[in-house]
Amino acid sequence: MSASAGGKPRRKKEETDEERRMRLLKEEAARELGLWDKVVAGGWGGLTAAESGRIGGVVARNARGLKDG
């Protein structure tokens, strides 16, 4: 666990079902676009704005598909 500014260890927040679904949609989109290796190597912050936007577009499309279907 990482320590906060006060020196007390912080507990990792438990992931909600909605956060888990969103994480899985993002990971699936990154794989679909061939960006997953880049995410694994450098984290989400290692992506360019254009790459992040492409992932966001795929996530939105897939989320709409889940909602409609």
N, C-alpha and C positions, 0 to 999 in steps of 0.2 A: 504494500500500500504506500501511496505517496503521502508525504507530510504536507499539511497546509502551512500557511504563514505562521500560525501559532505553535507549530511543532507537533500538533496532534495528528495522528494518522487519520485520513479520510476513508470512509467506507465507500466502495464503489456502488453507485446507484444501480438498483436492479432495473433491468430493461423491461419496459411494458410491452404488451402484445403489439400495440401500434408501432412502437419504436423498432421492434423486431421485424415486423412486416416491411417497414420502410428500409431497414438495413438490408434485408434480403432482396428487395426490389432493386436497390442501388447496386448490390453486388452482382445480381443477375445482369443488369444493364451494362456494367463495366465489363463483364465477361463477353456479353453479346457484341460489344464494340471493340473487343480486343485490348482493353485497357486494364484488365485485372492485374497483370504482372506489374504494371507501373504503380498501381494502388498498393500492392503488396510491398513493393520495394520502397516507395516513398510516402505512403499514406495518401489520404484524400487530398491533403494540401500540396502534394507533388504534381497534381494535375493542372493543366492550363485552364483558363476561364472557358475557352472553347470546348475543351474536353468535358469539363464539369457541366456545361450547358447541354452538350449532347447527351450525357448521362441523365440529366434532369428531364430532357425531352422524352427519352425512352421510358423513364420511370413514370412520367405523367401519362404517357400512352398506355403502358401496362396497367397502371392503377385504374384508369378509366375502363379498360377491358375487364378487370376484376369486378369493378362496381356494376358494369352493365350486364355481365354474364353471371 
